[in-house]
Every structure is written in structure tokens, then in C-alpha cells.
Amino acid sequence: DVFVNAYRNLLGEKVLRTGEFDIDEEARNLEIMKSQFGESVLAACEVMVKDMKDSRRLRSHLKTWSKRQSLAGDTYDEAVAKLETLVFSREYWPPFETEPIKLPNKMQELATVVNRHFSDLKHPRKLEWHHSLGQIDLDVTIKGETVSFQVTPMHAAVLCAVEESSDGISLEDLAKKLEAKEEDLHRRVQFWTSRGVLTQDDTGVLRPGAVSTAIADLQNDDEEQGPSAEDLQQAQEMKVYEHYIIGMLTNFDGLPLDRIHNMLKMFVVDVSYDRTERQLAAFLDSLVAQDTLEKRDGLYAIRK
């Protein structure tokens, strides 16, 4: 039961937080697990995989509809074709925390399209959105310079809301507009301001930035203390293990480095885990720097 629950939590964390999954591979993993532990204890996991398959069908439907709209000369939003929505039966998935937020107009329009098509396919069922889960790929263009980011919907909502405010917006008004807590938005605002995508003046008003300082630093200041190409490559290679780490830490108040290392060797099933403790420690510390994790008394935990 402990192993099955760990697998369920890791699968749920990977899918819900990143939206990335290989349905065929997860189905194969599930069949292997059922042969070892029996079908009854894996009933919830079976529903999870079924939800993933149903979500794939919804995605295919949306892409087909978008293509027809384009051929007919109707309004066609490329974002609809790229949208990858996960529809899940909440009672069968691991519990998770979500931050309520009202989407800006640009993002809400996409959600409305999905709602309409889901109702057509699954009437009378309706969707309840959890906007703080998943990830969004954004291309941000500032004065001719385009930078790509992979961020949470909360980060994207902050950026869209500031864009929609032609005269700028304070953090207080931003919280009212998104119907979110100021403390929940503060870290997201810092993410964008530290990269020059947003600026905040002395009065606290947020506006789109004039230059991407993060990119400028990497391009023009190679001799500073920035990460080397080797460091960046290793961090990128370790990224594949992040959802496993978040999944296991969801079940504990905190874990030491050696315990996380051993659990990754036991539970990582879809990719090879062949890293050293030193490499893992460097990656965990990078997650601490990104405010994804926190470290206290030698234990790594999810930042509250």
C-alpha cells in the first residue's frame, strides 16, 4: 500500500503540476503494477489513467475544431489548438492545494471555449477549473526581443493583467482584479520584475518592462558569477526529476538529501535516475533559490 500510494502521488504530482505525461507509458506502468499488487488497490490509478485518455480526446477535438475554424475563415485562435487541458475526476486523484484566482480576459476566453466544447461532449457534466495547476509556455516580446518562459498559470495571469492595465496597476489593485491574496501575488510579481519583464516604480505601480535584464546579463556579462554552460545543461537534465521530488515531498514535512536520493532510485520508473547525491543537492538548492522548495535544519520541504 505504501508503494502504491507513493506511485499514485508521484503520478498525480507530475500530471497536475506540469501537465506532461505519456499516456501509453503510464498505461504500461499501471499494468505492471497491477500484476504485482492486484487490480483492487490500483483502482484509483486506473481512473487517473482513464482521465488522461479522455483529456487526450478533448485536446484532439479542440485541435480539429480550430483547424475547421481556420479553413472556414472564422476567428481562429492559435492558442486554442495548442491548449492542453487535463480533465480529472478529483475524488480519485491525490489531494492538492490550489490558489483561487480570477483569470484575466485573454485567458478566460480560452477557458470559455473549452467549457463549451466539454459540455457538448460530456453533457450534462461541467468543468470546475483549478487555475493554479499546470504550466504555460509564454513567448514574451519586449522592444523586439523575444524570451521564452515556462511558468504557472498564476505567473501568466499576473503578466496578462498588467498588460491589460494601460496606465499600470498597483499590487493591491492587481489582487482585487485577480481576486487573489497580495501575498500570493508578490512572489510572482518578483519573478517578472527580476527578469525585467515588468517594472515597479517608487509608488508601487507595475508596468511592462523596457528590457529583459536577465537576458542582457547573460549576454553581456559573461565574466560575472552567472551559471556556466555546463551548469545550465546539468540543471536542464535534472529538471525531469522535479515532479518526482515535489510528489514525494507532498507526503512529508521534510526529507534529508540521502532519503530523497534513495527514494528517487526506488520510484523513478519512466526515466533512468543515475545522478550522484552531489548533483541532486545542487538541483535541490536551485529549487530552493526559485522558491519552489525550502531548506531548514538539513531537510528539504515544499515552500508553504
Residue, then its C-alpha position, 0 to 999 in steps of 0.5 A: d500500500v505504501f508503494v502504491n500510494a507513493y506511485r499514485n502521488l508521484l503520478g498525480e504530482k507530475v500530471l497536475r503540476t506540469g501537465e506532461f505525461d505519456i499516456d501509453e507509458e503510464a498505461r504500461n506502468l499501471e499494468i505492471m503494477k497491477s500484476q504485482f499488487g492486484e487490480s483492487v488497490l490500483a483502482a484509483c490509478e486506473v481512473m487517473v489513467k482513464d482521465m488522461k485518455d479522455s483529456r487526450r480526446l478533448r485536446s484532439h477535438l479542440k485541435t480539429w475544431s480550430k483547424r475547421q475554424s481556420l479553413a472556414g475563415d472564422t476567428y481562429d485562435e492559435a492558442v486554442a489548438k495548442l491548449e492542453t487541458l487535463v480533465f480529472s475526476r478529483e475524488y480519485w486523484p491525490p489531494f492538492e492545494t490550489e490558489p483561487i484566482k480570477l483569470p484575466n480576459k485573454m485567458q478566460e476566453l480560452a477557458t470559455v471555449v473549452n467549457r463549451h466544447f466539454s459540455d457538448l461532449k460530456h453533457p450534462r457534466k461541467l468543468e470546475w477549473h483549478h487555475s493554479l495547476g499546470q504550466i504555460d509556455l509564454d513567448v514574451t516580446i519586449k522592444g523586439e526581443t523575444v524570451s521564452f518562459q515556462v511558468t504557472p498559470m498564476h505567473a501568466a495571469v499576473l503578466c496578462a493583467v498588467e498588460e491589460s492595465s494601460d496606465g499600470i496597476s498597483l499590487e493591491d489593485l492587481a489582487k482585487k482584479l485577480e481576486a487573489k491574496e497580495e501575498d500570493l501575488h508578490r512572489r510572482v510579481q518578483f519573478w517578472t520584475s527580476r527578469g525585467v519583464l515588468t517594472q515597479d516604480d517608487t509608488g508601487v505601480l507595475r508596468p511592462g518592462a523596457v528590457s529583459t535584464a536577465i537576458a542582457d546579463l547573460q549576454n553581456d556579462d559573461e565574466e560575472q558569477g552567472p551559471s556556466a554552460e555546463d551548469l545550465q545543461q546539468a540543471q536542464e537534465m535534472k529538471v525531469y526529476e522535479h515532479y518526482i521530488i515535489g510528489m514525494l515531498t507532498n507526503f512529508d514535512g521534510l526529507p534529508l538529501d540521502r532519503i530523497h536520493n534513495m527514494l528517487k532510485m526506488f520510484v523513478v520508473d519512466v526515466s533512468y535516475d543515475r545522478t550522484e547525491r552531489q548533483l541532486a543537492a545542487f538541483l535541490d538548492s536551485l529549487v530552493a533559490q526559485d522558491t519552489l522548495e525550502k531548506r531548514d535544519g538539513l531537510y528539504a520541504i515544499r515552500k508553504 
